[in-house]
């Protein structure tokens, strides 16, 4: 496993753990979900601003698909967290993470760059700060926007969220 894949796949595992921890009780644990939210937004930001731009000429269709999924994921992090939102996030993140981690996926493609470039990118990833977060939105329009973003990315809210709202 290359340096980029090791960093980013390790972050996927860390984020999966935080999401699981946020769902251990009957209600969504706000502290664990907040850590998950902040970490996931940072992670996506790094993919969008560091990794994808490093791959000019890479698989345009896969890059577009990842970006649509990033949009759906980030939109799901705007409303107050619920079990339905967490279920939708899990339904999107499982195939999304596999696509990034698989042979020929995003991380593999970045790790195939010249060694000096990989090390420069890895240093940027390691040194990136946490992001300032806005409060959750209590507006019903926030969830509706997330559902539309999911549909654009090819995911059905009802199927992913288990019919929850």
C-alpha positions in Angstrom: 0.0 0.0 0.0 1.4 3.4 -1.0 1.8 6.4 1.3 -1.4 8.1 0.1 -3.5 5.0 0.3 -2.2 4.3 3.8 -3.0 7.8 5.0 -6.5 8.0 3.4 -7.7 4.5 4.0 -6.5 4.8 7.6 -8.6 7.9 7.8 -11.6 6.0 6.4 -11.3 3.4 9.1 -11.0 6.1 11.8 -14.1 7.9 10.5 -16.0 4.6 10.3 -15.2 4.1 13.9 -16.4 7.5 14.9 -19.7 7.0 13.0 -20.2 3.6 14.7 -19.5 5.1 18.1 -22.0 7.9 17.5 -24.7 5.2 17.0 -24.1 3.1 20.0 -26.9 4.4 22.1 -30.6 5.0 21.3 -29.9 8.6 20.1 -27.1 9.9 17.9 -24.2 10.8 20.2 -23.5 14.4 19.3 -19.8 14.5 20.4 -18.8 11.4 18.4 -20.9 12.5 15.4 -19.4 16.0 15.6 -15.9 14.5 15.5 -17.0 12.3 12.5 -18.5 15.3 10.7 -15.4 17.5 11.2 -13.1 14.7 10.2 -15.1 13.7 7.1 -15.4 17.3 5.9 -11.6 17.7 6.3 -11.1 14.3 4.5 -13.3 15.3 1.5 -11.7 18.7 1.4 -8.3 17.1 1.0 -9.5 14.8 -1.8 -11.0 17.8 -3.6 -8.2 20.3 -3.1 -5.1 18.1 -3.0 -5.6 14.6 -4.5 -8.0 15.1 -7.5 -6.2 18.2 -8.8 -2.9 16.2 -8.7 -4.3 13.8 -11.3 -4.8 15.8 -14.5 -5.9 13.5 -17.2 -7.0 10.8 -14.8 -10.3 8.9 -15.2 -12.7 11.8 -15.7 -15.8 9.7 -15.2 -14.7 8.3 -11.9 -13.5 11.8 -10.7 -17.0 13.2 -11.6 -18.7 10.4 -9.8 -16.6 10.9 -6.6 -17.3 14.6 -6.7 -21.1 14.0 -7.0 -20.8 11.6 -4.0 -18.8 14.2 -2.1 -21.6 16.7 -2.7 -24.2 14.2 -1.4 -22.1 13.4 1.7 -21.4 17.0 2.6 -25.1 17.9 2.2 -26.0 15.1 4.6 -23.7 16.8 7.2 -25.7 20.0 7.2 -28.9 19.0 9.0 -29.0 17.9 12.6 -27.8 14.3 12.8 -30.4 11.5 12.9 -30.2 7.7 12.6 -31.7 8.1 9.1 -29.0 10.5 8.1 -26.3 8.2 9.6 -27.8 5.2 7.6 -27.7 7.3 4.4 -24.1 8.3 5.0 -23.2 4.6 5.6 -24.9 3.6 2.4 -23.0 6.1 0.4 -19.6 5.8 2.2 -19.3 2.0 1.8 -19.1 2.0 -2.0 -17.5 5.4 -2.2 -14.6 4.4 0.0 -14.2 1.1 -1.9 -14.0 3.1 -5.2 -11.3 5.3 -3.7 -9.3 2.4 -2.2 -9.5 -0.2 -4.9 -6.7 -0.9 -7.4 -6.9 1.8 -10.0 -8.9 4.0 -7.6 -8.1 7.5 -6.5 -5.5 6.6 -3.9 -3.7 4.1 -6.2 -3.6 6.7 -9.0 -2.0 9.3 -6.7 0.5 6.7 -5.3 1.5 6.0 -8.9 2.8 9.6 -9.4 6.6 10.2 -9.1 7.9 9.4 -5.5 8.8 13.1 -4.8 5.3 14.2 -5.8 3.7 11.5 -3.6 5.8 12.6 -0.6 4.9 16.3 -1.2 1.2 15.4 -1.4 1.4 13.1 1.7 3.1 16.0 3.6 0.2 18.3 2.7 -2.3 15.7 3.8 -0.6 15.2 7.1 -0.2 18.9 7.8 -3.8 20.0 6.9 -5.6 21.7 9.7 -9.1 20.8 11.0 -11.8 22.9 9.4 -14.1 25.4 11.3 -17.6 24.0 11.3 -20.9 25.8 11.1 -23.7 24.8 13.4 -26.2 22.2 12.1 -29.1 23.5 10.2 -32.6 23.1 11.8 -34.3 24.1 8.6 -36.3 21.3 6.8 -34.9 22.6 3.5 -31.4 21.3 4.5 -32.6 17.7 4.5 -34.4 18.3 1.2 -31.2 19.6 -0.4 -29.4 16.6 0.9 -31.9 14.3 -0.7 -31.6 16.1 -4.0 -27.8 15.8 -3.8 -28.1 12.1 -3.1 -30.4 11.7 -6.2 -27.8 13.5 -8.4 -25.2 11.1 -7.1 -27.4 8.1 -7.9 -28.6 7.3 -4.4 -32.2 7.0 -3.2 -32.9 8.5 0.2 -35.6 6.0 1.1 -33.5 3.0 0.2 -30.4 4.4 2.0 -32.0 5.9 5.1 -34.4 2.9 5.7 -37.4 5.1 5.1 -36.5 7.5 7.9 -36.8 11.2 7.8 
